Amino acid sequence: MDSGKVTVIGAAGHVGLAMSLVLTHAGYKVNGVDLNTEYNQLIMSGVMPFQENGAPELLAEAMDTGRLTMTGGLDDVPSSRYVVIMVGSPTDQHLNPVLDNLYRLIESLASRLLPGHIVILRSTVTPGTTGRVRNKLETLTGLTEGRDFHLVYAPERVVQGRAIEETAVLPQLIGAFDENSYHLTSSFFKTFSSGENIMLTPVEAELGKLITNMTRYVSFALANEFYLIGNLYDANINRIIDACNYDYPRLNLPTPGPNVGGPCLYKDGWFLVERIPFQELISTAFHINESMPMQIVQQLEKFDGICRVAILGMTFKADSDDIRNSLSFKLLHQLERLGYECITVEPHLKNYAPLSDLKGCDAVVLMTPHREFKNLPAITEAVDNENCVYVDIWGFWDEMRYRSANGIFRSGPREGEPGCVF
Ligand SMILES: NC(=O)c1ccc[n+]([C@@H]2O[C@H](COP(=O)([O-])OP(=O)(O)OC[C@H]3O[C@@H](n4cnc5c(N)ncnc54)[C@H](O)[C@@H]3O)[C@@H](O)[C@H]2O)c1
């Protein structure tokens, strides 16, 4: 067993690949395991399958040093001292957490598990999962956690796009069953991260991860609810939020946004609430955030003459190429169902319309505040329609941010309608 070797399972994924590259950069040999053979091949040819800041350089370095290999199987597990599990953990169509894939993986892992192995579960999981993983591994192998092998839950908390940078500095929550497993894992993290390590129990670390994400999700829903309230009074919510936050030590409200989704925030709440009877806050946050596209549709329906609508941004977050659980698609389907003609603009992906296709649009909805969309005068010039309605709930376009119509404007004023000339 090689202490300089790490098996990363889920290594072609958004966070697994970033982690693998940080590890190769730190000098480890990484045995990357992933079922996605297309991505495995791309990675081994030195091509990143998705955007991640700093990753192309580290991938080139890993190819030069030969420290990264990608494979579909677990054959190299016995020779790696560390096994890091970063596979996806989605919800199903009923919003139930789906972890059977993880448990099947644990069964395959068990047949390769040896005394001395340090297994680090890093996928987001429901509370209690690490305990069930330990029981499974112990039953299937006859080995004992803490004595023969080590298992911890150390959740991934980086943000996509800055995963490389953050892996090297963020504090790690290490949920361990015993001190020895904690210290061994802590020593491993210290070889590539300056972040502090904090010992928790596994279930505390599982809850810590979910609470971290849900705090953000609920605060975004609160900002969105304030946006809806502001609309009732024709009061500009961004001006209010900015003023209230300004130089005030007890408030840090985010701005409202129509695209609060993505692969993590969309589903993590359902991992948290599956057993509790008082889940209103989190499920209400879900309803508010998920209803924002329909709020936009209803605003557009108030204007006459809108046929052709452009959606700017199809990814769930700015300056990214990740469309998973992006509410842009929800908006697109709602608009199409109502008979609007839609064009979708996404500069970070192929096969979407270019900005030049905006000509003649009756409405332009900013769903993802990519930096490519920052220049509103250039967009209005491309649209070339003085009656076009612009929607920017983010407050991203400076020209609209503090106007009282709360991010919804018609470029030519209409009697009795919200809107103004900018
Ligand atoms: N994306 C993020 O920003 C982020 C941040 C923090 C935590 N997480 C969590 O990390 C985990 C991974 O998220 P992601 O966004 O990287 O997902 P992803 O879908 O991009 O990557 C998961 C990878 O796991 C692979 N995989 C699935 N089952 C496998 C198996 N049995 N064997 C080998 N490979 C397998 C998939 O092919 C995929 O490449 C999830 O639990 C997620 O909630 C994600």
The ligand as an ORCA input file, in Angstrom:
! r2SCAN-3c Opt
* xyz 0 1
  N     -20.649     20.604     -7.554
  C     -20.405     21.263     -6.435
  O     -20.177     22.469     -6.428
  C     -20.355     20.519     -5.118
  C     -19.907     21.194     -3.997
  C     -19.865     20.524     -2.798
  C     -20.302     19.211     -2.714
  N     -20.759     18.569     -3.817
  C     -21.188     17.183     -3.679
  O     -20.152     16.382     -4.227
  C     -20.721     15.225     -4.872
  C     -20.303     15.205     -6.324
  O     -20.864     16.361     -6.928
  P     -20.451     16.799     -8.403
  O     -21.077     18.101     -8.641
  O     -18.980     16.662     -8.598
  O     -21.193     15.665     -9.242
  P     -20.840     15.181    -10.724
  O     -22.060     14.511    -11.221
  O     -20.211     16.278    -11.496
  O     -19.706     14.095    -10.448
  C     -19.948     12.858     -9.882
  C     -19.102     11.845    -10.639
  O     -19.234     10.594     -9.999
  C     -19.200      9.591    -11.005
  N     -19.767      8.377    -10.436
  C     -21.043      8.166    -10.012
  N     -21.145      6.916     -9.509
  C     -19.923      6.356     -9.595
  C     -19.401      5.098     -9.234
  N     -20.165      4.178     -8.672
  N     -18.102      4.843     -9.478
  C     -17.303      5.776    -10.050
  N     -17.753      7.003    -10.420
  C     -19.036      7.277    -10.189
  C     -20.022     10.193    -12.136
  O     -19.744      9.570    -13.362
  C     -19.568     11.653    -12.090
  O     -18.482     11.895    -12.954
  C     -22.228     15.325     -4.657
  O     -22.559     14.616     -3.493
  C     -22.443     16.808     -4.446
  O     -23.613     17.073     -3.720
  C     -20.775     19.195     -5.016
*
